[in-house]
Amino acid sequence: MENPPNPGPSPPSPIKPPTKCDKYYSFPEGNTCCCLFKYSKYCFGWGCCPLEAATCCFDNTSCCPHEYPVCNGDTCLMSKNSPFSVKVFKCTPAKPFWAHSRNNMA
């Protein structure tokens, strides 16, 4: 009895494109977009929080993991008045789409 032929290596996973903040800015897959500069209902500058499904803090420069969604100064709490906390994460500026396409040029 013969063994079945080896199917060979599986194809590489497709590269996921950056996630869009709006028509002009994006951030890496697995990050959360936070508005850094807001006026009325419009955002004029986006920041990337290095966490997936994070909570953006009111200071517009930091974010909290979804397990600790309450921003409290420089800490993130599990719930209001919770003794369990972690440090906030800092947002970095989002990149305009043209910056991503330039990196892909040979």
Sequence and secondary structure as in RCSB ss.txt:
>XXXX:A:sequence
MENPPNPGPSPPSPIKPPTKCDKYYSFPEGNTCCCLFKYSKYCFGWGCCPLEAATCCFDNTSCCPHEYPVCNGDT
CLMSKNSPFSVKVFKCTPAKPFWAHSRNNMA
>XXXX:A:secstr
                  EESSSSEEE TT EEEEEEEETTEEEEEEEESSTT EE TTSSEEE TTS EEETTE
EESSTT S EEE EE EE EEHHHHHHHT  
